[in-house]
């Protein structure tokens, strides 16, 4: 049985808890040992029972949460985005404590399949210079980071495979030819939508992933928890994704 602490009890935390509590053999190897949020702070109320923590909080809380958990031997699945400028700080914490850590801009299985489609498409389109490429992401109004971590990862995959795009920009009205623009839209009750558009004077090609609910993100986070359970090291979910779905 994998003992799970849920750190952050927003919509994602509640979805993860509901999946674990379902009468399903897919999640029968998990048990929730504690739920922590602003009303039940981790640092002051942790009960010491978890083996893996699934963390969906805020960018400002990630370092303190990971440092606290890792120092107590708890491996961490981190689904919070917007903290990646502190990634080396987190890596040092994990190495110092000899624990495990796995993170993702998006744990959705569908999104990670979408990443592979985008990478292949970018490679295929590299020599088709008549097409310009852009990204559009739409999320709920409560999303804190802009652009989304998923959109940034898509943009990185494209720029890594394209000689035409050198810089990633956000919400720029007239991007330069070598700039890959991400348009960010915030609407009420939108879970998450990402579109990659290859556009030319003669036609356009659109790749799109639309999340219908948060269940796909929760399923991926639990898949990551199974992977990181009793492991040491620092991992990015998308780097080991193909191993998990085979």
VOGU-3710 file (C-alpha; in Angstrom, 3 decimals, decimal comma):
1> xxxxxxxxxx> 0,000/0,000/0,000  1,380/3,412/-0,997  0,689/5,987/1,691  -0,167/9,355/0,093  -0,261/12,861/1,546  -2,243/15,385/-0,502  -0,641/18,819/-0,224  -3,009/21,440/-1,592  -6,710/20,741/-1,357  -8,046/22,675/-4,303
11> xxxxxxxxxx> -9,807/21,136/-7,274  -6,837/18,905/-8,130  -6,329/17,718/-4,561  -10,001/16,852/-4,245  -9,947/14,967/-7,573  -6,922/12,898/-6,497  -8,602/12,054/-3,192  -11,826/11,027/-4,949  -9,951/8,677/-7,298  -8,115/7,004/-4,416
21> xxxxxxxxxx> -11,364/6,555/-2,506  -13,167/5,029/-5,494  -13,978/1,353/-5,334  -11,586/0,549/-8,171  -8,687/-1,876/-8,505  -6,757/0,804/-10,424  -6,257/2,803/-7,218  -6,502/0,067/-4,587  -2,760/0,309/-3,867  -3,115/3,875/-2,515
31> xxxxxxxxxx> -4,322/5,213/0,806  -4,576/8,865/1,871  -2,793/9,530/5,163  -3,397/13,272/5,333  -4,708/16,294/3,474  -2,980/19,643/3,937  -3,926/23,139/2,838  -4,102/26,698/4,149  -6,568/25,605/6,839  -4,444/22,602/7,841
41> xxxxxxxxxx> -0,841/23,691/7,188  1,660/21,010/6,279  4,564/22,269/8,380  2,592/22,463/11,616  0,177/19,538/11,209  2,038/16,814/9,275  1,375/13,419/10,880  4,530/11,682/9,618  2,724/8,823/7,867  3,197/9,513/4,147
51> xxxxxxxxxx> 5,623/7,821/1,780  4,726/10,013/-1,208  3,223/13,511/-1,258  1,275/14,838/-4,239  1,749/18,598/-4,265  -0,595/20,994/-6,092  -0,246/24,367/-4,362  1,251/27,698/-5,486  4,658/28,580/-6,971  5,604/30,491/-3,827
61> xxxxxxxxxx> 4,988/27,418/-1,640  6,851/24,771/-3,628  10,360/25,169/-2,179  9,243/25,220/1,460  6,886/22,262/0,923  9,509/20,162/-0,878  12,189/21,022/1,659  9,907/20,025/4,536  8,747/16,775/2,961  12,129/15,715/1,608
71> xxxxxxxxxx> 13,811/16,301/4,973  11,354/13,775/6,405  12,072/11,154/3,756  8,894/11,739/1,755  9,092/11,523/-2,033  7,214/14,237/-3,919  5,035/14,382/-7,025  4,823/18,081/-7,919  2,076/19,325/-10,218  2,431/22,997/-9,332
81> xxxxxxxxxx> 3,730/25,150/-12,202  5,353/28,575/-12,349  8,355/27,734/-10,109  10,808/26,472/-12,727  13,252/29,345/-12,213  13,988/27,635/-8,862  14,503/24,191/-10,339  18,166/23,938/-9,276  17,192/24,795/-5,689  14,730/21,890/-5,693
91> xxxxxxxxxx> 17,278/19,546/-7,272  19,795/20,378/-4,527  17,194/19,694/-1,815  16,385/16,282/-3,286  20,038/15,334/-3,682  20,883/16,475/-0,150  18,104/14,385/1,417  18,426/11,382/-0,889  14,739/11,313/-1,759  12,692/11,160/-4,966
101> xxxxxxxxxx> 10,997/13,962/-6,874  8,989/13,963/-10,086  7,408/17,032/-11,662  5,472/17,976/-14,759  3,973/21,021/-16,389  1,035/18,697/-16,989  0,518/15,150/-15,706  -2,329/14,407/-18,119  -1,670/11,246/-20,127  -3,406/12,862/-23,106
111> xxxxxxxxxx> -1,231/15,973/-22,917  1,943/13,891/-22,783  0,796/12,011/-25,880  0,116/15,441/-27,398  3,712/16,455/-26,623  4,950/13,560/-28,758  2,617/14,558/-31,607  3,848/18,166/-31,438  7,506/17,079/-31,481  6,965/14,899/-34,542
121> xxxxxxxxxx> 4,976/17,633/-36,295  7,608/20,288/-35,581  10,307/18,079/-37,078  8,133/17,386/-40,113  7,303/21,072/-40,656  10,823/22,426/-40,154  11,586/22,653/-43,881  8,124/23,868/-44,820  9,055/27,523/-44,479  5,770/28,726/-45,974
131> xxxxxxxxxx> 4,101/27,872/-42,634  4,284/30,055/-39,550  3,594/28,432/-36,202  1,877/29,836/-33,122  0,386/28,546/-29,859  -2,858/29,403/-28,096  -3,729/28,317/-24,565  -7,023/28,855/-22,745  -7,579/28,188/-19,042  -9,896/29,057/-16,170
141> xxxxxxxxxx> -9,662/32,545/-14,675  -8,162/31,236/-11,420  -4,987/29,968/-13,130  -2,055/31,876/-11,656  0,696/31,458/-14,256  0,568/32,935/-17,736  1,363/31,446/-20,167  0,639/27,980/-18,846  3,517/25,652/-18,068  2,158/23,263/-20,679
151> xxxxxxxxxx> 2,167/25,953/-23,379  5,747/26,859/-22,505  6,776/23,199/-22,755  5,096/22,930/-26,165  6,938/26,066/-27,257  10,258/24,633/-26,064  9,678/21,444/-28,045  8,979/23,487/-31,182  11,953/25,851/-30,826  14,257/22,892/-30,148
161> xxxxxxxxxx> 13,221/21,444/-33,503  12,881/24,574/-35,608  15,614/26,739/-37,084  13,048/29,479/-37,719  11,925/30,197/-34,153  14,572/31,471/-31,751  12,570/33,126/-28,966  9,335/32,454/-27,078  7,058/35,459/-26,486  3,645/35,864/-24,875
171> xxxxxxxxxx> 0,617/37,820/-26,081  2,619/39,834/-28,587  0,412/41,526/-31,187  3,012/41,520/-33,956  5,697/38,922/-33,217  8,881/38,963/-35,280  9,430/36,098/-37,756  11,858/34,350/-35,388  9,534/34,680/-32,377  7,133/31,927/-31,336
181> xxxxxxxxxx> 4,097/33,639/-29,861  1,873/32,113/-27,175  -1,551/33,711/-26,885  -3,032/33,253/-23,406  -6,780/33,431/-22,830  -8,564/33,190/-19,492  -12,231/32,192/-19,375  -14,564/31,025/-16,658  -14,803/27,228/-16,181  -12,291/26,210/-18,866
191> xxxxxxxxxx> -10,189/23,287/-17,623  -7,426/23,645/-20,215  -7,088/23,917/-23,974  -3,881/24,037/-26,049  -3,702/24,639/-29,795  -0,696/24,619/-32,114  -1,397/26,231/-35,481  0,774/25,929/-38,583  -0,532/28,616/-40,904  0,286/29,537/-44,518
201> xxxxxxxxxx> -1,342/31,611/-47,243  -2,903/28,489/-48,748  -4,051/26,529/-45,678  -3,599/25,894/-41,982  -3,017/22,829/-39,822  -4,236/22,789/-36,225  -3,207/20,384/-33,450  -5,392/20,629/-30,363  -5,728/19,093/-26,928  -8,823/19,899/-24,886
211> xxxxxxxxxx> -9,159/18,729/-21,290  -12,750/17,819/-20,449  -12,107/17,523/-16,708  -9,281/17,386/-14,196  -9,492/13,604/-13,945  -6,772/13,069/-16,565  -4,340/15,222/-14,572  -5,145/13,305/-11,373  -4,703/9,928/-13,087  -1,286/10,987/-14,356
221> xxxxxxxxxx> -0,246/12,260/-10,921  -1,117/8,881/-9,398  0,792/7,137/-12,190  3,773/9,320/-11,244  3,307/8,462/-7,561  3,556/4,751/-8,379  6,758/5,435/-10,313  8,504/7,570/-7,692  7,471/5,327/-4,762  10,658/4,078/-3,070
231> xxxxxxxxxx> 12,875/5,658/-5,765  15,589/8,242/-5,364  16,368/10,967/-7,869  15,027/13,957/-9,750  12,708/13,225/-12,688  10,561/15,042/-15,205  7,382/13,117/-15,954  7,537/13,549/-19,711  11,063/12,088/-19,820  9,923/8,774/-18,364
241> xxxxxx> 6,377/8,852/-19,744  6,910/6,293/-22,509  8,184/3,784/-19,921  4,996/4,174/-17,906  2,527/3,546/-20,729  4,188/0,499/-22,306
//
